[in-house]
């Protein structure tokens, strides 16, 4: 993710200039440029949507389309009510074409993991497929919001949501961009036991954006398998890890994972463990428009003195209340400060 978020947003705006505009009931379709740079003609708004990527499902609901979703992937369970929709596959890559077509959709929303042959089979029946880009990178996230907001005929809410996201992205950038290298903590991110993230991955970008230095940045593969000895040699100041997305978002679950890290023989002598700077999050914390709150947690964990006035949980709750009409429940990061 480029720290100059403005450049990504300008690119999104340039692309959006080529979109058709849904003008109330008079417009039947619009042409949008999707995450694979394809021009796709879609109903505006579509009455029957199959969404096979969880973040897109959330966007559709934010734009008032909960009732329009007639099928989903198994991870599209938020906001409440989505879990009642029929499942057409585990995720985009495993979408069952027959199940999708049985639902008679006007459009299918997917991500870049959907197989080319799946896209071809669906589109051969006359049903358009819109591919959204990565939602764990700010510029792509904001573009997706604009595109889906346009399709759902709710550009106003899309703009408000993007302004909310941009506000907190700017805060992080402004407070960390002038830090010297020796002011940035060394960070070990573990997505699974001793599996980390190198350059070219969203996690590496997130660590950099929040003012940290990823100790696995220079590893030769994007998701290297490391060891306790390797981590100790790098001696991170901070360790960030996650629980599985299938786990409930409770303090008990996150604390149990943190305790495992604190007691792991290979990590006990790192600065991070010795100083108690070990943090755990639930992966749903960063899904879709909740990404800014997740990045604020990173920034506050890395630089508590710079973000003493920021409460990431309060930002998350404000977003949920404003755009989902609900309050935050559960524990999504531990310790939270």
Secondary structure as a PSIPRED ss2 file (coil, helix, strand):
# PSIPRED VFORMAT (PSIPRED V4.0)

   1 X C   1.000  0.000  0.000
   2 X C   1.000  0.000  0.000
   3 X C   1.000  0.000  0.000
   4 X C   1.000  0.000  0.000
   5 X H   0.000  1.000  0.000
   6 X H   0.000  1.000  0.000
   7 X H   0.000  1.000  0.000
   8 X H   0.000  1.000  0.000
   9 X H   0.000  1.000  0.000
  10 X H   0.000  1.000  0.000
  11 X H   0.000  1.000  0.000
  12 X H   0.000  1.000  0.000
  13 X H   0.000  1.000  0.000
  14 X H   0.000  1.000  0.000
  15 X H   0.000  1.000  0.000
  16 X H   0.000  1.000  0.000
  17 X C   1.000  0.000  0.000
  18 X C   1.000  0.000  0.000
  19 X C   1.000  0.000  0.000
  20 X C   1.000  0.000  0.000
  21 X C   1.000  0.000  0.000
  22 X C   1.000  0.000  0.000
  23 X C   1.000  0.000  0.000
  24 X H   0.000  1.000  0.000
  25 X H   0.000  1.000  0.000
  26 X H   0.000  1.000  0.000
  27 X C   1.000  0.000  0.000
  28 X C   1.000  0.000  0.000
  29 X E   0.000  0.000  1.000
  30 X E   0.000  0.000  1.000
  31 X E   0.000  0.000  1.000
  32 X E   0.000  0.000  1.000
  33 X E   0.000  0.000  1.000
  34 X C   1.000  0.000  0.000
  35 X C   1.000  0.000  0.000
  36 X C   1.000  0.000  0.000
  37 X C   1.000  0.000  0.000
  38 X C   1.000  0.000  0.000
  39 X E   0.000  0.000  1.000
  40 X E   0.000  0.000  1.000
  41 X E   0.000  0.000  1.000
  42 X E   0.000  0.000  1.000
  43 X E   0.000  0.000  1.000
  44 X C   1.000  0.000  0.000
  45 X C   1.000  0.000  0.000
  46 X C   1.000  0.000  0.000
  47 X C   1.000  0.000  0.000
  48 X C   1.000  0.000  0.000
  49 X E   0.000  0.000  1.000
  50 X E   0.000  0.000  1.000
  51 X E   0.000  0.000  1.000
  52 X C   1.000  0.000  0.000
  53 X C   1.000  0.000  0.000
  54 X H   0.000  1.000  0.000
  55 X H   0.000  1.000  0.000
  56 X H   0.000  1.000  0.000
  57 X H   0.000  1.000  0.000
  58 X H   0.000  1.000  0.000
  59 X H   0.000  1.000  0.000
  60 X H   0.000  1.000  0.000
  61 X H   0.000  1.000  0.000
  62 X H   0.000  1.000  0.000
  63 X C   1.000  0.000  0.000
  64 X C   1.000  0.000  0.000
  65 X C   1.000  0.000  0.000
  66 X H   0.000  1.000  0.000
  67 X H   0.000  1.000  0.000
  68 X H   0.000  1.000  0.000
  69 X E   0.000  0.000  1.000
  70 X E   0.000  0.000  1.000
  71 X E   0.000  0.000  1.000
  72 X E   0.000  0.000  1.000
  73 X E   0.000  0.000  1.000
  74 X C   1.000  0.000  0.000
  75 X C   1.000  0.000  0.000
  76 X C   1.000  0.000  0.000
  77 X C   1.000  0.000  0.000
  78 X C   1.000  0.000  0.000
  79 X C   1.000  0.000  0.000
  80 X C   1.000  0.000  0.000
  81 X C   1.000  0.000  0.000
  82 X H   0.000  1.000  0.000
  83 X H   0.000  1.000  0.000
  84 X H   0.000  1.000  0.000
  85 X C   1.000  0.000  0.000
  86 X E   0.000  0.000  1.000
  87 X E   0.000  0.000  1.000
  88 X E   0.000  0.000  1.000
  89 X E   0.000  0.000  1.000
  90 X C   1.000  0.000  0.000
  91 X C   1.000  0.000  0.000
  92 X H   0.000  1.000  0.000
  93 X H   0.000  1.000  0.000
  94 X H   0.000  1.000  0.000
  95 X C   1.000  0.000  0.000
  96 X C   1.000  0.000  0.000
  97 X H   0.000  1.000  0.000
  98 X H   0.000  1.000  0.000
  99 X H   0.000  1.000  0.000
 100 X H   0.000  1.000  0.000
 101 X H   0.000  1.000  0.000
 102 X H   0.000  1.000  0.000
 103 X C   1.000  0.000  0.000
 104 X C   1.000  0.000  0.000
 105 X C   1.000  0.000  0.000
 106 X C   1.000  0.000  0.000
 107 X E   0.000  0.000  1.000
 108 X E   0.000  0.000  1.000
 109 X E   0.000  0.000  1.000
 110 X E   0.000  0.000  1.000
 111 X E   0.000  0.000  1.000
 112 X C   1.000  0.000  0.000
 113 X C   1.000  0.000  0.000
 114 X C   1.000  0.000  0.000
 115 X C   1.000  0.000  0.000
 116 X H   0.000  1.000  0.000
 117 X H   0.000  1.000  0.000
 118 X H   0.000  1.000  0.000
 119 X H   0.000  1.000  0.000
 120 X H   0.000  1.000  0.000
 121 X H   0.000  1.000  0.000
 122 X H   0.000  1.000  0.000
 123 X H   0.000  1.000  0.000
 124 X C   1.000  0.000  0.000
 125 X C   1.000  0.000  0.000
 126 X C   1.000  0.000  0.000
 127 X C   1.000  0.000  0.000
 128 X E   0.000  0.000  1.000
 129 X E   0.000  0.000  1.000
 130 X E   0.000  0.000  1.000
 131 X E   0.000  0.000  1.000
 132 X E   0.000  0.000  1.000
 133 X C   1.000  0.000  0.000
 134 X C   1.000  0.000  0.000
 135 X C   1.000  0.000  0.000
 136 X C   1.000  0.000  0.000
 137 X C   1.000  0.000  0.000
 138 X H   0.000  1.000  0.000
 139 X H   0.000  1.000  0.000
 140 X H   0.000  1.000  0.000
 141 X H   0.000  1.000  0.000
 142 X H   0.000  1.000  0.000
 143 X H   0.000  1.000  0.000
 144 X H   0.000  1.000  0.000
 145 X H   0.000  1.000  0.000
 146 X H   0.000  1.000  0.000
 147 X H   0.000  1.000  0.000
 148 X H   0.000  1.000  0.000
 149 X H   0.000  1.000  0.000
 150 X H   0.000  1.000  0.000
 151 X H   0.000  1.000  0.000
 152 X C   1.000  0.000  0.000
 153 X C   1.000  0.000  0.000
 154 X C   1.000  0.000  0.000
 155 X H   0.000  1.000  0.000
 156 X H   0.000  1.000  0.000
 157 X H   0.000  1.000  0.000
 158 X H   0.000  1.000  0.000
 159 X H   0.000  1.000  0.000
 160 X H   0.000  1.000  0.000
 161 X H   0.000  1.000  0.000
 162 X H   0.000  1.000  0.000
 163 X H   0.000  1.000  0.000
 164 X H   0.000  1.000  0.000
 165 X H   0.000  1.000  0.000
 166 X H   0.000  1.000  0.000
 167 X H   0.000  1.000  0.000
 168 X H   0.000  1.000  0.000
 169 X H   0.000  1.000  0.000
 170 X H   0.000  1.000  0.000
 171 X H   0.000  1.000  0.000
 172 X H   0.000  1.000  0.000
 173 X H   0.000  1.000  0.000
 174 X H   0.000  1.000  0.000
 175 X H   0.000  1.000  0.000
 176 X H   0.000  1.000  0.000
 177 X C   1.000  0.000  0.000
 178 X C   1.000  0.000  0.000
 179 X C   1.000  0.000  0.000
 180 X C   1.000  0.000  0.000
 181 X H   0.000  1.000  0.000
 182 X H   0.000  1.000  0.000
 183 X H   0.000  1.000  0.000
 184 X C   1.000  0.000  0.000
 185 X E   0.000  0.000  1.000
 186 X E   0.000  0.000  1.000
 187 X E   0.000  0.000  1.000
 188 X E   0.000  0.000  1.000
 189 X E   0.000  0.000  1.000
 190 X E   0.000  0.000  1.000
 191 X C   1.000  0.000  0.000
 192 X E   0.000  0.000  1.000
 193 X C   1.000  0.000  0.000
 194 X C   1.000  0.000  0.000
 195 X E   0.000  0.000  1.000
 196 X C   1.000  0.000  0.000
 197 X C   1.000  0.000  0.000
 198 X C   1.000  0.000  0.000
 199 X C   1.000  0.000  0.000
 200 X C   1.000  0.000  0.000
 201 X C   1.000  0.000  0.000
 202 X H   0.000  1.000  0.000
 203 X H   0.000  1.000  0.000
 204 X H   0.000  1.000  0.000
 205 X H   0.000  1.000  0.000
 206 X H   0.000  1.000  0.000
 207 X H   0.000  1.000  0.000
 208 X H   0.000  1.000  0.000
 209 X H   0.000  1.000  0.000
 210 X C   1.000  0.000  0.000
 211 X C   1.000  0.000  0.000
 212 X E   0.000  0.000  1.000
 213 X E   0.000  0.000  1.000
 214 X E   0.000  0.000  1.000
 215 X C   1.000  0.000  0.000
 216 X C   1.000  0.000  0.000
 217 X C   1.000  0.000  0.000
 218 X C   1.000  0.000  0.000
 219 X C   1.000  0.000  0.000
 220 X C   1.000  0.000  0.000
 221 X C   1.000  0.000  0.000
 222 X C   1.000  0.000  0.000
 223 X C   1.000  0.000  0.000
 224 X C   1.000  0.000  0.000
 225 X E   0.000  0.000  1.000
 226 X C   1.000  0.000  0.000
 227 X C   1.000  0.000  0.000
 228 X H   0.000  1.000  0.000
 229 X H   0.000  1.000  0.000
 230 X H   0.000  1.000  0.000
 231 X H   0.000  1.000  0.000
 232 X H   0.000  1.000  0.000
 233 X H   0.000  1.000  0.000
 234 X H   0.000  1.000  0.000
 235 X C   1.000  0.000  0.000
 236 X C   1.000  0.000  0.000
 237 X C   1.000  0.000  0.000
 238 X E   0.000  0.000  1.000
 239 X E   0.000  0.000  1.000
 240 X E   0.000  0.000  1.000
 241 X E   0.000  0.000  1.000
 242 X E   0.000  0.000  1.000
 243 X E   0.000  0.000  1.000
 244 X C   1.000  0.000  0.000
 245 X C   1.000  0.000  0.000
 246 X C   1.000  0.000  0.000
 247 X C   1.000  0.000  0.000
 248 X C   1.000  0.000  0.000
 249 X C   1.000  0.000  0.000
 250 X C   1.000  0.000  0.000
 251 X H   0.000  1.000  0.000
 252 X H   0.000  1.000  0.000
 253 X H   0.000  1.000  0.000
 254 X H   0.000  1.000  0.000
 255 X H   0.000  1.000  0.000
 256 X H   0.000  1.000  0.000
 257 X H   0.000  1.000  0.000
 258 X H   0.000  1.000  0.000
 259 X H   0.000  1.000  0.000
 260 X H   0.000  1.000  0.000
 261 X H   0.000  1.000  0.000
 262 X H   0.000  1.000  0.000
 263 X H   0.000  1.000  0.000
 264 X C   1.000  0.000  0.000
 265 X C   1.000  0.000  0.000
 266 X C   1.000  0.000  0.000
 267 X C   1.000  0.000  0.000
 268 X C   1.000  0.000  0.000
 269 X C   1.000  0.000  0.000
 270 X C   1.000  0.000  0.000
 271 X H   0.000  1.000  0.000
 272 X H   0.000  1.000  0.000
 273 X H   0.000  1.000  0.000
 274 X H   0.000  1.000  0.000
 275 X C   1.000  0.000  0.000
 276 X C   1.000  0.000  0.000
 277 X C   1.000  0.000  0.000
 278 X E   0.000  0.000  1.000
 279 X E   0.000  0.000  1.000
 280 X E   0.000  0.000  1.000
 281 X E   0.000  0.000  1.000
 282 X E   0.000  0.000  1.000
 283 X H   0.000  1.000  0.000
 284 X H   0.000  1.000  0.000
 285 X H   0.000  1.000  0.000
 286 X H   0.000  1.000  0.000
 287 X C   1.000  0.000  0.000
 288 X H   0.000  1.000  0.000
 289 X H   0.000  1.000  0.000
 290 X H   0.000  1.000  0.000
 291 X H   0.000  1.000  0.000
 292 X H   0.000  1.000  0.000
 293 X H   0.000  1.000  0.000
 294 X H   0.000  1.000  0.000
 295 X H   0.000  1.000  0.000
 296 X H   0.000  1.000  0.000
 297 X H   0.000  1.000  0.000
 298 X H   0.000  1.000  0.000
 299 X H   0.000  1.000  0.000
 300 X H   0.000  1.000  0.000
 301 X H   0.000  1.000  0.000
 302 X H   0.000  1.000  0.000
 303 X C   1.000  0.000  0.000
 304 X C   1.000  0.000  0.000
 305 X C   1.000  0.000  0.000
 306 X C   1.000  0.000  0.000
 307 X C   1.000  0.000  0.000
 308 X C   1.000  0.000  0.000
 309 X C   1.000  0.000  0.000
 310 X C   1.000  0.000  0.000
 311 X C   1.000  0.000  0.000
 312 X H   0.000  1.000  0.000
 313 X H   0.000  1.000  0.000
 314 X H   0.000  1.000  0.000
 315 X H   0.000  1.000  0.000
 316 X H   0.000  1.000  0.000
 317 X H   0.000  1.000  0.000
 318 X H   0.000  1.000  0.000
 319 X H   0.000  1.000  0.000
 320 X H   0.000  1.000  0.000
 321 X H   0.000  1.000  0.000
 322 X H   0.000  1.000  0.000
 323 X H   0.000  1.000  0.000
 324 X C   1.000  0.000  0.000
 325 X C   1.000  0.000  0.000
 326 X C   1.000  0.000  0.000
 327 X C   1.000  0.000  0.000
 328 X C   1.000  0.000  0.000
 329 X C   1.000  0.000  0.000
 330 X C   1.000  0.000  0.000
 331 X C   1.000  0.000  0.000
 332 X C   1.000  0.000  0.000
 333 X E   0.000  0.000  1.000
 334 X E   0.000  0.000  1.000
 335 X C   1.000  0.000  0.000
 336 X C   1.000  0.000  0.000
 337 X C   1.000  0.000  0.000
